[in-house]
Amino acid sequence: MSVVEEGGLLQDGVLALLVKEPSHGYDLRRRLAAALGPLGETLNAGQVYVTLSRLEKAGLVVQEREDAPVRGPRRKVYALTAAGQERVAAWMAEEAGPRADVAEFHLKLVAAAESGLADPLALVDRRRRELMRSLAEVQHAALAHDTDSEAGLLLEGVALRLQADVRWLQACERTWSVRTSRGKKGGRTG
């Protein structure tokens, strides 16, 4: 199963990438694949167009025609509706939850930076607080169980996963801090 077969991830990602400007399906596919790296290699243009069709039926995007393309025929270009903008804002604001998908959170960071709707570092900080709360709850529950019990083993697994997610967020913070500082420096000189 590819990382983008889960409809919500692809729909929210497509909507978020349309915040900056209207786009056609092929460009959206390219941007999603670039954001997801090897995990997005299985994403094909057909998936993006099916998603755009669903989003259009839901009233979240509208289809337009490209103005005088440089070459080739005019293509369908999709733009967000007000409802689509509200959905993206809600996605950026929602908590990821204890079983959040790493690829979805990564795409949210990329979309936040590209759209300007949220600060990726603020999203990382919020996610870290969520994970630390969950980790504290799991560690508290683990104290009530023998580490050799089935429940104790499960709680240890959950704690290890949460700790790994916290470490990954540290890597996210390093990367987005560098990108943010580069953007600020570029803004002052440009």
N, CA, C and O of each residue as an XYZ file, in Angstrom:
760
protein
N       0.856     -1.188      0.000
C       0.000      0.000      0.000
C       0.892      1.238      0.000
O       1.855      1.324      0.762
N       0.568      2.164     -0.838
C       1.346      3.402     -0.867
C       0.878      4.325      0.238
O      -0.226      4.195      0.766
N       1.744      5.255      0.568
C       1.445      6.185      1.649
C       0.269      7.094      1.320
O      -0.382      7.616      2.225
N      -0.006      7.287      0.048
C      -1.054      8.225     -0.336
C      -2.369      7.546     -0.681
O      -3.293      8.213     -1.144
N      -2.480      6.246     -0.470
C      -3.738      5.569     -0.748
C      -4.796      5.932      0.274
O      -5.989      5.760      0.022
N      -4.377      6.426      1.411
C      -5.326      6.842      2.432
C      -5.907      8.174      1.995
O      -5.203      9.183      1.973
N      -7.196      8.184      1.646
C      -7.847      9.336      1.031
C      -7.645     10.651      1.737
O      -7.395     11.662      1.080
N      -7.745     10.679      3.065
C      -7.646     11.935      3.794
C      -6.322     12.632      3.590
O      -6.274     13.851      3.421
N      -5.253     11.870      3.604
C      -3.927     12.449      3.404
C      -3.830     13.113      2.049
O      -3.383     14.256      1.950
N      -4.235     12.431      1.022
C      -4.140     12.985     -0.320
C      -5.073     14.189     -0.468
O      -4.678     15.209     -1.033
N      -6.295     14.082      0.030
C      -7.233     15.198     -0.095
C      -6.735     16.433      0.636
O      -6.719     17.525      0.068
N      -6.330     16.273      1.881
C      -5.853     17.420      2.646
C      -4.578     17.998      2.039
O      -4.405     19.216      1.999
N      -3.691     17.134      1.569
C      -2.461     17.602      0.939
C      -2.731     18.400     -0.322
O      -2.135     19.456     -0.530
N      -3.622     17.906     -1.164
C      -3.977     18.615     -2.398
C      -4.598     19.972     -2.060
O      -4.229     20.992     -2.641
N      -5.533     19.976     -1.127
C      -6.163     21.242     -0.749
C      -5.128     22.245     -0.238
O      -5.155     23.418     -0.613
N      -4.228     21.783      0.608
C      -3.220     22.686      1.177
C      -2.298     23.247      0.105
O      -1.885     24.404      0.186
N      -1.971     22.439     -0.896
C      -1.093     22.930     -1.953
C      -1.801     23.925     -2.870
O      -1.145     24.678     -3.590
N      -3.112     23.933     -2.848
C      -3.858     24.903     -3.656
C      -4.027     26.260     -2.962
O      -4.513     27.209     -3.576
N      -3.632     26.357     -1.698
C      -3.787     27.622     -0.971
C      -2.989     28.729     -1.638
O      -3.484     29.843     -1.808
N      -1.788     28.430     -2.007
C      -0.895     29.444     -2.571
C      -1.398     29.978     -3.916
O      -1.384     31.183     -4.168
N      -1.844     29.051     -4.772
C      -2.331     29.447     -6.094
C      -3.054     28.271     -6.747
O      -2.796     27.118     -6.403
N      -3.954     28.552     -7.684
C      -4.600     27.470     -8.419
C      -3.550     26.661     -9.190
O      -2.484     27.172     -9.534
N      -3.868     25.412     -9.450
C      -2.900     24.545    -10.124
C      -3.618     23.453    -10.894
O      -4.803     23.200    -10.680
N      -2.887     22.810    -11.793
C      -3.448     21.664    -12.518
C      -2.958     20.374    -11.865
O      -1.985     20.381    -11.111
N      -3.624     19.298    -12.154
C      -3.361     18.020    -11.508
C      -1.939     17.534    -11.640
O      -1.368     17.028    -10.674
N      -1.348     17.675    -12.826
C       0.016     17.184    -13.018
C       0.991     17.927    -12.101
O       1.883     17.313    -11.516
N       0.825     19.236    -11.975
C       1.703     20.014    -11.103
C       1.498     19.620     -9.640
O       2.463     19.518     -8.882
N       0.243     19.397     -9.244
C      -0.029     18.965     -7.875
C       0.629     17.616     -7.595
O       1.204     17.416     -6.525
N       0.546     16.697     -8.547
C       1.176     15.388     -8.389
C       2.688     15.534     -8.215
O       3.289     14.880     -7.364
N       3.292     16.395     -9.027
C       4.732     16.624     -8.948
C       5.121     17.185     -7.582
O       6.099     16.742     -6.981
N       4.359     18.155     -7.098
C       4.667     18.776     -5.805
C       4.468     17.797     -4.646
O       5.262     17.776     -3.705
N       3.412     16.988     -4.714
C       3.188     15.976     -3.679
C       4.295     14.929     -3.685
O       4.812     14.557     -2.632
N       4.657     14.455     -4.874
C       5.712     13.446     -4.977
C       7.039     14.004     -4.462
O       7.796     13.291     -3.803
N       7.324     15.270     -4.758
C       8.562     15.878     -4.261
C       8.532     15.993     -2.735
O       9.543     15.760     -2.073
N       7.386     16.348     -2.187
C       7.267     16.497     -0.732
C       7.392     15.154     -0.018
O       7.958     15.089      1.073
N       6.878     14.097     -0.610
C       6.877     12.787      0.038
C       8.092     11.934     -0.307
O       8.289     10.870      0.280
N       8.909     12.395     -1.256
C      10.116     11.653     -1.612
C       9.787     10.237     -2.053
O       8.829     10.025     -2.796
N      10.575      9.263     -1.599
C      10.362      7.879     -2.030
C       8.967      7.343     -1.683
O       8.457      6.460     -2.373
N       8.355      7.863     -0.631
C       7.018      7.404     -0.253
C       5.960      7.851     -1.255
O       4.886      7.254     -1.330
N       6.252      8.887     -2.020
C       5.298      9.393     -2.998
C       5.523      8.888     -4.402
O       4.825      9.302     -5.328
N       6.502      7.988     -4.581
C       6.821      7.500     -5.924
C       5.665      6.753     -6.580
O       5.557      6.740     -7.806
N       4.808      6.136     -5.788
C       3.698      5.376     -6.372
C       2.501      6.254     -6.702
O       1.533      5.783     -7.300
N       2.556      7.503     -6.325
C       1.469      8.430     -6.610
C       1.408      8.685     -8.114
O       2.405      9.074     -8.723
N       0.246      8.466     -8.706
C       0.131      8.757    -10.134
C      -0.867      9.881    -10.363
O      -1.667     10.209     -9.487
N      -0.807     10.454    -11.532
C      -1.665     11.598    -11.849
C      -3.141     11.223    -11.746
O      -3.964     12.057    -11.369
N      -3.485      9.978    -12.077
C      -4.876      9.536    -11.988
C      -5.428      9.673    -10.579
O      -6.569     10.096    -10.398
N      -4.621      9.316     -9.574
C      -5.052      9.454     -8.183
C      -5.351     10.910     -7.857
O      -6.331     11.219     -7.180
N      -4.503     11.792     -8.342
C      -4.684     13.219     -8.060
C      -5.957     13.729     -8.732
O      -6.718     14.483     -8.125
N      -6.194     13.323     -9.985
C      -7.390     13.794    -10.681
C      -8.668     13.221    -10.069
O      -9.683     13.916    -10.011
N      -8.640     11.972     -9.614
C      -9.799     11.399     -8.921
C     -10.057     12.192     -7.632
O     -11.201     12.506     -7.301
N      -8.988     12.504     -6.922
C      -9.119     13.290     -5.695
C      -9.679     14.674     -5.996
O     -10.559     15.152     -5.281
N      -9.181     15.323     -7.046
C      -9.691     16.646     -7.428
C     -11.182     16.577     -7.785
O     -11.948     17.477     -7.441
N     -11.582     15.514     -8.470
C     -12.995     15.342     -8.817
C     -13.850     15.220     -7.555
O     -14.917     15.827     -7.466
N     -13.383     14.439     -6.583
C     -14.108     14.288     -5.315
C     -14.185     15.619     -4.563
O     -15.223     15.973     -4.003
N     -13.074     16.341     -4.562
C     -13.048     17.630     -3.874
C     -13.975     18.635     -4.549
O     -14.596     19.466     -3.886
N     -14.060     18.551     -5.877
C     -14.962     19.435     -6.613
C     -16.423     19.099     -6.283
O     -17.232     19.999     -6.055
N     -16.758     17.803     -6.259
C     -18.124     17.395     -5.914
C     -18.487     17.817     -4.486
O     -19.649     18.106     -4.196
N     -17.487     17.852     -3.599
C     -17.715     18.258     -2.206
C     -17.759     19.774     -2.049
O     -18.015     20.279     -0.955
N     -17.510     20.501     -3.135
C     -17.555     21.959     -3.078
C     -16.314     22.599     -2.477
O     -16.352     23.751     -2.043
N     -15.206     21.849     -2.451
C     -13.977     22.367     -1.844
C     -13.024     22.991     -2.873
O     -12.165     23.799     -2.521
N     -13.186     22.608     -4.148
C     -12.404     23.214     -5.233
C     -13.333     23.491     -6.403
O     -14.400     22.889     -6.524
N     -12.915     24.404     -7.253
C     -13.617     24.677     -8.503
C     -12.632     24.516     -9.645
O     -11.431     24.744     -9.502
N     -13.178     24.119    -10.775
C     -12.363     23.907    -11.959
C     -12.415     25.155    -12.826
O     -13.480     25.725    -13.063
N     -11.248     25.563    -13.291
C     -11.156     26.706    -14.184
C     -10.354     26.269    -15.398
O      -9.857     25.144    -15.440
N     -10.225     27.128    -16.366
C      -9.361     26.856    -17.517
C      -8.136     27.756    -17.425
O      -8.222     28.922    -17.041
N      -6.999     27.185    -17.787
C      -5.741     27.920    -17.760
C      -5.799     29.074    -18.767
O      -6.264     28.894    -19.893
N      -5.335     30.240    -18.368
C      -5.273     31.387    -19.271
C      -4.094     31.225    -20.210
O      -2.966     31.034    -19.755
N      -4.326     31.297    -21.481
C      -3.305     31.308    -22.545
C      -2.002     30.620    -22.160
O      -1.026     31.297    -21.835
N      -1.963     29.282    -22.190
C      -0.717     28.592    -21.847
C       0.393     28.935    -22.830
O       0.133     29.283    -23.982
N       1.634     28.832    -22.364
C       2.793     29.136    -23.204
C       2.841     28.184    -24.389
O       3.116     28.593    -25.517
N       2.573     26.909    -24.123
C       2.517     25.938    -25.222
C       1.516     24.849    -24.855
O       1.246     24.598    -23.681
N       0.989     24.227    -25.859
C       0.035     23.146    -25.631
C      -1.371     23.662    -25.400
O      -1.611     24.869    -25.387
N      -2.295     22.734    -25.218
C      -3.696     23.122    -25.010
C      -3.928     23.696    -23.614
O      -3.131     23.504    -22.696
N      -5.035     24.396    -23.490
C      -5.417     24.915    -22.168
C      -5.769     23.731    -21.281
O      -6.459     22.806    -21.708
N      -5.289     23.767    -20.046
C      -5.543     22.672    -19.110
C      -6.537     23.110    -18.056
O      -6.780     24.298    -17.840
N      -7.112     22.085    -17.397
C      -7.981     22.358    -16.266
C      -7.114     22.763    -15.092
O      -6.129     22.103    -14.762
N      -7.498     23.854    -14.476
C      -6.796     24.350    -13.297
C      -7.814     24.353    -12.160
O      -8.975     24.713    -12.353
N      -7.373     23.957    -10.995
C      -8.261     23.874     -9.838
C      -7.883     24.938     -8.822
O      -6.707     25.210     -8.579
N      -8.915     25.531     -8.237
C      -8.718     26.567     -7.226
C      -9.589     26.230     -6.016
O     -10.629     25.584     -6.144
N      -9.153     26.674     -4.856
C      -9.917     26.456     -3.628
C     -11.155     27.329     -3.587
O     -11.149     28.464     -4.064
N     -12.206     26.792     -3.016
C     -13.388     27.585     -2.688
C     -13.205     28.070     -1.248
O     -12.236     27.709     -0.580
N     -14.135     28.880     -0.784
C     -14.079     29.326      0.619
C     -14.170     28.117      1.557
O     -13.491     28.070      2.583
N     -15.004     27.150      1.203
C     -15.120     25.941      2.030
C     -13.806     25.154      2.031
O     -13.422     24.583      3.051
N     -13.122     25.126      0.887
C     -11.825     24.452      0.808
C     -10.785     25.143      1.676
O      -9.982     24.483      2.335
N     -10.801     26.460      1.676
C      -9.874     27.216      2.523
C     -10.150     26.949      3.996
O      -9.220     26.818      4.793
N     -11.427     26.867      4.356
C     -11.780     26.563      5.747
C     -11.298     25.166      6.145
O     -10.817     24.959      7.259
N     -11.434     24.212      5.220
C     -11.001     22.844      5.536
C      -9.488     22.787      5.736
O      -9.014     22.104      6.644
N      -8.732     23.488      4.910
C      -7.272     23.503      5.067
C      -6.904     24.129      6.411
O      -6.052     23.607      7.128
N      -7.537     25.231      6.746
C      -7.255     25.888      8.028
C      -7.567     24.946      9.191
O      -6.817     24.883     10.165
N      -8.677     24.217      9.084
C      -9.037     23.260     10.143
C      -8.017     22.131     10.231
O      -7.665     21.702     11.330
N      -7.537     21.642      9.083
C      -6.528     20.574      9.061
C      -5.236     21.044      9.727
O      -4.612     20.305     10.487
N      -4.848     22.277      9.432
C      -3.626     22.809     10.038
C      -3.778     22.942     11.555
O      -2.808     22.775     12.294
N      -4.975     23.238     12.008
C      -5.209     23.480     13.436
C      -5.468     22.206     14.239
O      -5.304     22.206     15.459
N      -5.871     21.124     13.573
C      -6.255     19.931     14.331
C      -5.050     19.187     14.886
O      -3.972     19.168     14.292
N      -5.270     18.573     16.053
C      -4.231     17.747     16.653
C      -4.117     16.458     15.857
O      -5.092     15.975     15.281
N      -2.926     15.919     15.837
C      -2.679     14.721     15.048
C      -3.244     13.466     15.694
O      -3.632     12.533     14.991
N      -3.297     13.427     17.006
C      -3.796     12.239     17.691
C      -2.684     11.243     17.963
O      -1.598     11.347     17.392
N      -2.949     10.286     18.827
C      -1.894      9.369     19.271
C      -1.386      8.430     18.189
O      -0.248      7.968     18.273
N      -2.184      8.136     17.185
C      -1.756      7.200     16.145
C      -1.521      7.922     14.825
O      -1.815      7.378     13.761
N      -1.009      9.107     14.883
C      -0.813      9.923     13.692
C       0.189      9.288     12.748
O       1.149      8.643     13.170
N      -0.051      9.482     11.485
C       0.824      8.987     10.443
C       1.971      9.975     10.216
O       1.742     11.175     10.069
N       3.185      9.472     10.190
C       4.355     10.331     10.011
C       4.296     11.056      8.670
O       4.612     12.243      8.593
N       3.895     10.351      7.614
C       3.830     10.977      6.291
C       2.803     12.106      6.269
O       3.035     13.143      5.649
N       1.670     11.909      6.940
C       0.652     12.960      6.976
C       1.177     14.191      7.705
O       0.977     15.317      7.249
N       1.845     13.983      8.829
C       2.374     15.130      9.564
C       3.456     15.837      8.749
O       3.522     17.066      8.727
N       4.300     15.054      8.079
C       5.340     15.645      7.221
C       4.704     16.495      6.123
O       5.142     17.616      5.863
N       3.669     15.954      5.484
C       3.000     16.704      4.426
C       2.358     17.969      4.986
O       2.327     19.002      4.318
N       1.853     17.886      6.200
C       1.274     19.071      6.836
C       2.356     20.143      7.028
O       2.091     21.327      6.819
N       3.561     19.742      7.420
C       4.657     20.706      7.584
C       5.012     21.360      6.251
O       5.189     22.576      6.174
N       5.114     20.546      5.204
C       5.447     21.072      3.875
C       4.354     22.029      3.412
O       4.643     23.121      2.922
N       3.107     21.617      3.567
C       1.989     22.453      3.136
C       1.909     23.740      3.951
O       1.592     24.800      3.412
N       2.193     23.650      5.235
C       2.174     24.845      6.084
C       3.201     25.856      5.605
O       2.913     27.048      5.505
N       4.390     25.377      5.312
C       5.446     26.279      4.843
C       5.101     26.878      3.486
O       5.292     28.073      3.257
N       4.593     26.041      2.591
C       4.289     26.521      1.246
C       3.110     27.487      1.233
O       3.127     28.483      0.509
N       2.094     27.197      2.027
C       0.877     28.012      2.008
C       0.982     29.251      2.889
O       0.293     30.244      2.658
N       1.847     29.189      3.902
C       1.942     30.286      4.850
C       0.824     30.282      5.879
O       0.695     31.231      6.652
N       0.004     29.217      5.901
C      -1.116     29.154      6.844
C      -0.688     28.837      8.266
O      -1.408     29.149      9.214
N       0.459     28.230      8.422
C       0.935     27.881      9.759
C       2.458     27.851      9.734
O       3.072     27.675      8.681
N       3.047     28.020     10.887
C       4.492     27.947     11.044
C       4.865     26.487     11.303
O       4.413     25.912     12.293
N       5.675     25.875     10.441
C       6.057     24.480     10.659
C       6.660     24.245     12.045
O       6.404     23.207     12.654
N       7.447     25.179     12.548
C       8.051     25.002     13.870
C       6.993     25.007     14.976
O       7.125     24.282     15.962
N       5.956     25.811     14.817
C       4.868     25.814     15.794
C       4.103     24.485     15.745
O       3.688     23.967     16.781
N       3.920     23.941     14.542
C       3.260     22.634     14.415
C       4.089     21.538     15.070
O       3.545     20.655     15.733
N       5.415     21.593     14.884
C       6.304     20.612     15.508
C       6.212     20.726     17.024
O       6.127     19.714     17.720
N       6.228     21.948     17.535
C       6.158     22.152     18.980
C       4.840     21.627     19.544
O       4.824     20.968     20.583
N       3.739     21.920     18.861
C       2.430     21.439     19.315
C       2.385     19.908     19.306
O       1.881     19.296     20.247
N       2.904     19.301     18.257
C       2.918     17.838     18.159
C       3.779     17.235     19.271
O       3.418     16.214     19.855
N       4.921     17.871     19.561
C       5.787     17.376     20.628
C       5.047     17.387     21.964
O       5.139     16.428     22.731
N       4.320     18.454     22.244
C       3.540     18.528     23.490
C       2.491     17.419     23.544
O       2.296     16.808     24.594
N       1.812     17.153     22.425
C       0.833     16.058     22.360
C       1.499     14.725     22.698
O       0.991     13.949     23.506
N       2.644     14.477     22.063
C       3.341     13.206     22.268
C       3.851     13.064     23.696
O       3.796     11.978     24.274
N       4.341     14.147     24.258
C       4.858     14.083     25.631
C       3.724     13.811     26.620
O       3.912     13.080     27.593
N       2.552     14.394     26.377
C       1.380     14.088     27.216
C       1.031     12.610     27.125
O       0.814     11.951     28.142
N       0.976     12.095     25.905
C       0.649     10.682     25.701
C       1.700      9.787     26.331
O       1.366      8.778     26.953
N       2.957     10.145     26.178
C       4.039      9.346     26.752
C       3.930      9.309     28.272
O       4.120      8.255     28.879
N       3.628     10.442     28.888
C       3.476     10.481     30.346
C       2.320      9.581     30.784
O       2.430      8.877     31.788
N       1.224      9.600     30.043
C       0.082      8.736     30.374
C       0.454      7.259     30.275
O       0.094      6.463     31.143
N       1.173      6.897     29.220
C       1.571      5.499     29.022
C       2.548      5.070     30.110
O       2.436      3.968     30.647
N       3.498      5.929     30.433
C       4.467      5.579     31.477
C       3.772      5.428     32.828
O       4.135      4.553     33.615
N       2.792      6.258     33.100
C       2.025      6.149     34.344
C       1.265      4.815     34.372
O       1.247      4.126     35.391
N       0.649      4.464     33.257
C      -0.083      3.191     33.182
C       0.863      2.008     33.321
O       0.506      0.988     33.912
N       2.063      2.142     32.780
C       3.038      1.039     32.842
C       3.453      0.744     34.279
O       3.783     -0.397     34.602
N       3.442      1.747     35.138
C       3.815      1.538     36.537
C       2.855      0.582     37.241
O       3.222     -0.055     38.229
N       1.645      0.483     36.741
C       0.636     -0.386     37.358
C       0.709     -1.825     36.858
O      -0.042     -2.681     37.324
N       1.612     -2.100     35.910
C       1.698     -3.443     35.336
C       3.116     -3.989     35.427
O       4.094     -3.247     35.327
N       3.204     -5.269     35.615
C       4.485     -5.972     35.600
C       5.061     -5.875     34.186
O       4.342     -6.089     33.211
N       6.329     -5.560     34.069
C       6.939     -5.399     32.745
C       6.940     -6.699     31.943
O       7.050     -6.662     30.718
N       6.822     -7.837     32.606
C       6.789     -9.120     31.901
C       5.373     -9.549     31.533
O       5.197    -10.584     30.890
N       4.368     -8.784     31.922
C       2.984     -9.133     31.590
C       2.688     -8.727     30.152
O       3.432     -7.957     29.544
N       1.602     -9.252     29.622
C       1.184     -8.885     28.262
C       0.881     -7.389     28.184
O       1.294     -6.712     27.242
N       0.161     -6.884     29.175
C      -0.165     -5.449     29.188
C       1.100     -4.609     29.323
O       1.231     -3.571     28.674
N       2.028     -5.053     30.162
C       3.283     -4.333     30.335
C       4.088     -4.288     29.046
O       4.693     -3.268     28.718
N       4.094     -5.401     28.315
C       4.811     -5.459     27.042
C       4.192     -4.507     26.019
O       4.900     -3.808     25.295
N       2.863     -4.493     25.973
C       2.176     -3.580     25.062
C       2.488     -2.125     25.407
O       2.791     -1.324     24.523
N       2.413     -1.792     26.672
C       2.700     -0.415     27.095
C       4.137     -0.023     26.780
O       4.404      1.120     26.411
N       5.057     -0.960     26.923
C       6.444     -0.673     26.559
C       6.558     -0.374     25.065
O       7.277      0.542     24.665
N       5.847     -1.147     24.242
C       5.859     -0.890     22.801
C       5.296      0.470     22.443
O       5.846      1.177     21.598
N       4.201      0.834     23.085
C       3.594      2.146     22.838
C       4.556      3.252     23.266
O       4.717      4.242     22.552
N       5.195      3.094     24.422
C       6.139      4.103     24.909
C       7.326      4.242     23.961
O       7.764      5.358     23.680
N       7.845      3.133     23.470
C       8.974      3.182     22.543
C       8.600      3.886     21.244
O       9.394      4.653     20.699
N       7.399      3.628     20.748
C       6.952      4.297     19.524
C       6.833      5.804     19.749
O       7.253      6.599     18.909
N       6.257      6.190     20.888
C       6.125      7.615     21.195
C       7.496      8.279     21.322
O       7.697      9.396     20.845
N       8.434      7.589     21.966
C       9.788      8.133     22.096
C      10.449      8.298     20.730
O      11.143      9.285     20.489
N      10.235      7.338     19.842
C      10.790      7.443     18.483
C      10.176      8.636     17.748
O      10.878      9.364     17.045
N       8.872      8.833     17.910
C       8.214      9.973     17.271
C       8.751     11.300     17.808
O       8.907     12.257     17.049
N       9.034     11.361     19.108
C       9.608     12.570     19.701
C      10.998     12.829     19.113
O      11.336     13.976     18.817
N      11.796     11.792     18.942
C      13.131     11.957     18.334
C      13.007     12.437     16.888
O      13.787     13.279     16.442
N      12.031     11.902     16.161
C      11.833     12.345     14.775
C      11.460     13.826     14.746
O      11.901     14.565     13.865
N      10.652     14.254     15.703
C      10.286     15.671     15.761
C      11.502     16.559     16.014
O      11.547     17.694     15.539
N      12.478     16.058     16.749
C      13.720     16.817     16.953
C      14.419     17.020     15.605
O      14.949     18.096     15.328
N      14.414     15.983     14.778
C      15.005     16.114     13.440
C      14.203     17.102     12.596
O      14.777     17.907     11.863
N      12.874     17.039     12.702
C      12.029     17.999     11.978
C      12.344     19.425     12.410
O      12.458     20.326     11.579
N      12.484     19.616     13.708
C      12.762     20.948     14.234
C      14.100     21.471     13.702
O      14.199     22.639     13.326
N      15.117     20.628     13.668
C      16.421     21.053     13.127
C      16.281     21.478     11.663
O      16.766     22.538     11.268
N      15.623     20.654     10.877
C      15.485     20.945      9.450
C      14.679     22.214      9.206
O      15.094     23.076      8.431
N      13.525     22.332      9.865
C      12.687     23.502      9.636
C      13.288     24.762     10.234
O      13.016     25.854      9.737
N      14.095     24.652     11.280
C      14.792     25.825     11.819
C      15.767     26.370     10.798
O      15.860     27.583     10.605
N      16.497     25.478     10.142
C      17.448     25.900      9.101
C      16.698     26.543      7.947
O      17.096     27.604      7.466
N      15.619     25.916      7.499
C      14.846     26.473      6.385
C      14.256     27.823      6.752
O      14.258     28.742      5.933
N      13.757     27.953      7.958
C      13.170     29.220      8.400
C      14.224     30.309      8.467
O      13.984     31.432      8.025
N      15.401     29.989      9.020
C      16.449     31.012      9.123
C      16.962     31.403      7.735
O      17.301     32.566      7.513
N      17.023     30.457      6.804
C      17.425     30.790      5.439
C      16.409     31.710      4.783
O      16.771     32.649      4.074
N      15.122     31.428      5.028
C      14.054     32.267      4.461
C      14.097     33.684      4.994
O      13.877     34.638      4.248
N      14.383     33.831      6.296
C      14.459     35.169      6.892
C      15.648     35.929      6.354
O      15.557     37.122      6.063
N      16.779     35.226      6.221
C      17.972     35.899      5.675
C      17.717     36.331      4.236
O      18.090     37.434      3.837
N      17.071     35.446      3.448
C      16.765     35.763      2.061
C      15.806     36.935      1.953
O      15.906     37.743      1.030
N      14.875     37.030      2.898
C      13.888     38.116      2.892
C      14.526     39.464      3.157
O      14.074     40.479      2.627
N      15.592     39.487      3.988
C      16.239     40.758      4.328
C      17.086     41.272      3.174
O      17.213     42.482      2.985
N      17.666     40.358      2.404
C      18.557     40.805      1.351
C      17.839     41.039      0.052
O      18.359     41.724     -0.829
N      16.645     40.480     -0.088
C      15.918     40.550     -1.367
C      15.038     41.675     -1.352
O      14.331     41.920     -2.330
